[in-house]
Amino acid sequence: MTKTMTVVKFKVKSGFDNDFVDAMKNYDYSKTNFWRLITLDNGHYVSISEYDNIEDTGDDEVSGLDWLDSVSHMLEYFGESRTDALSGIIIADYDKPAN
């Protein structure tokens, strides 16, 4: 099994932080092993997800575009893109041992 990670950075317009976080929480993450949202400074947020395989990542991108269209009014652009995104195959990891 080739696990994959996606990391997507968003820049949220002033006044939309709570709405954006709510929209992120309401997305369907059922294809992921886990999802995390972190906040940086100046309205920047980063979404981090792990998938079992690249196909699940691709499937999620399709539904993700509809979701992204629904929150576009909350976002500032990175050049011509609404996100600053990357993904890749996990080549090393660490899991805390169970007690």
Buried (B, 14 or more C-beta within 10 A) or exposed (E): EEBBBBBBBBBBEEEBBEBBBEBBEEBEBEBBEEBEBEEEEEBBBBBBBBBBBBEBBEEBEEEBEEBBEEBEEBBBEEEEEBBBBEBEEEEEEEEEEEE
